[in-house]
């Protein structure tokens, strides 16, 4: 990604999902508490700037790597035929918060969603979360 390349948040989330955008293992773990996460999400909802992110292109063999998200699992890259990736160097707390909120907040749970009608005819979703 050159300095002029722009990606939509959905394109960035797709890269995270496909392990094309990863954390180098020397990055600290996700540490933001609930209050900071709420403030970031509130800022995005009212269209305030949440700062920039810093990336560098490289190869998955350059560093040990982890997934972006709460789980931050190590990625085995030994048999990866496409070793090119983008490393997230700055903005991990913000991006992890957004990624987890919009994509994988229930990653370790089984979710069952049922739809039902209320008395006034609105659609209501009931979410069951199982460990």
C-alpha positions as CSV (number, residue, x, y, z in Angstrom):
1,X,0.0,0.0,0.0
2,X,1.7,3.2,-1.1
3,X,1.1,6.5,0.8
4,X,-1.7,7.4,-1.6
5,X,-3.5,4.1,-1.5
6,X,-6.9,4.1,0.3
7,X,-9.0,1.2,1.3
8,X,-12.5,1.1,2.6
9,X,-13.0,-0.3,6.0
10,X,-14.7,-3.4,4.4
11,X,-11.7,-4.0,2.2
12,X,-9.4,-3.7,5.2
13,X,-11.7,-6.1,7.2
14,X,-11.5,-8.6,4.3
15,X,-7.7,-8.4,4.4
16,X,-7.7,-9.0,8.1
17,X,-10.1,-12.0,7.6
18,X,-7.8,-13.4,4.9
19,X,-4.6,-12.8,7.0
20,X,-3.3,-10.4,4.5
21,X,-3.3,-7.6,7.1
22,X,-1.5,-8.9,10.2
23,X,0.2,-7.8,13.4
24,X,4.0,-8.4,13.7
25,X,4.5,-10.3,16.9
26,X,6.5,-7.5,18.5
27,X,3.2,-5.5,18.8
28,X,1.7,-5.3,22.3
29,X,-1.5,-7.2,23.0
30,X,-4.9,-5.5,22.8
31,X,-5.3,-3.6,26.1
32,X,-8.1,-1.1,25.6
33,X,-10.8,-1.2,28.3
34,X,-14.5,-1.0,27.6
35,X,-14.6,2.8,28.2
36,X,-12.0,3.6,25.5
37,X,-13.7,1.3,23.1
38,X,-17.0,3.0,23.7
39,X,-15.4,6.4,23.1
40,X,-13.9,5.3,19.8
41,X,-17.2,3.8,18.6
42,X,-19.0,7.0,19.6
43,X,-16.5,9.0,17.6
44,X,-17.1,6.9,14.5
45,X,-20.9,7.2,14.9
46,X,-20.7,11.0,14.9
47,X,-18.2,11.0,12.0
48,X,-15.2,12.3,14.0
49,X,-11.7,11.5,12.9
50,X,-10.2,8.6,14.8
51,X,-6.7,9.2,13.5
52,X,-4.6,7.4,10.9
53,X,-3.2,3.9,10.7
54,X,0.4,3.0,9.8
55,X,1.1,0.0,7.6
56,X,4.1,-1.4,5.9
57,X,4.2,-4.0,3.2
58,X,6.3,-7.1,3.6
59,X,6.4,-10.9,3.7
60,X,4.8,-13.1,6.3
61,X,8.3,-14.6,6.7
62,X,9.7,-11.2,7.9
63,X,8.3,-11.6,11.4
64,X,6.3,-14.0,13.5
65,X,2.7,-12.8,13.0
66,X,-0.6,-12.7,14.8
67,X,-4.2,-12.1,13.7
68,X,-5.8,-8.8,14.4
69,X,-8.7,-9.1,16.9
70,X,-9.3,-10.0,20.5
71,X,-8.0,-13.6,20.1
72,X,-4.8,-12.5,18.3
73,X,-3.8,-16.1,17.4
74,X,-0.4,-16.7,16.0
75,X,-0.5,-17.5,12.3
76,X,1.4,-20.5,10.9
77,X,2.9,-19.1,7.7
78,X,5.2,-21.9,6.8
79,X,3.0,-23.3,4.0
80,X,1.5,-20.1,2.8
81,X,1.9,-19.9,-1.0
82,X,1.2,-16.1,-1.0
83,X,3.5,-14.7,1.6
84,X,2.9,-11.0,0.9
85,X,1.1,-9.1,3.6
86,X,0.6,-5.7,5.1
87,X,1.8,-5.3,8.7
88,X,-0.1,-3.0,11.0
89,X,2.4,-0.8,12.8
90,X,0.3,1.9,14.4
91,X,-3.4,1.9,15.2
92,X,-3.7,-1.6,16.5
93,X,-5.9,-0.7,19.5
94,X,-8.3,1.3,17.3
95,X,-8.4,-1.2,14.4
96,X,-8.8,-4.2,16.8
97,X,-11.7,-2.4,18.5
98,X,-13.5,-1.7,15.2
99,X,-12.8,-5.1,13.7
100,X,-14.0,-6.8,16.9
101,X,-17.1,-4.6,17.0
102,X,-18.1,-5.1,13.4
103,X,-16.7,-8.6,12.7
104,X,-15.7,-11.0,15.4
105,X,-16.9,-9.9,18.8
106,X,-18.4,-13.3,19.4
107,X,-15.6,-15.3,17.8
108,X,-15.4,-17.9,20.6
109,X,-19.2,-18.4,20.9
110,X,-21.9,-20.2,19.0
111,X,-24.6,-17.8,18.1
112,X,-28.2,-18.7,17.3
113,X,-30.4,-15.9,15.9
114,X,-34.1,-16.2,15.8
115,X,-36.6,-13.7,14.4
116,X,-39.9,-13.1,16.0
117,X,-42.7,-10.5,15.7
118,X,-43.7,-8.3,18.6
119,X,-47.3,-7.2,19.3
120,X,-46.8,-4.0,17.2
121,X,-45.5,-5.9,14.2
122,X,-41.8,-4.9,14.5
123,X,-39.2,-7.5,13.8
124,X,-37.2,-8.5,16.9
125,X,-34.0,-10.5,17.0
126,X,-33.3,-12.8,19.9
127,X,-29.6,-13.8,20.1
128,X,-28.6,-16.8,22.1
129,X,-24.9,-17.0,23.0
130,X,-23.4,-20.3,24.0
131,X,-19.9,-20.9,25.4
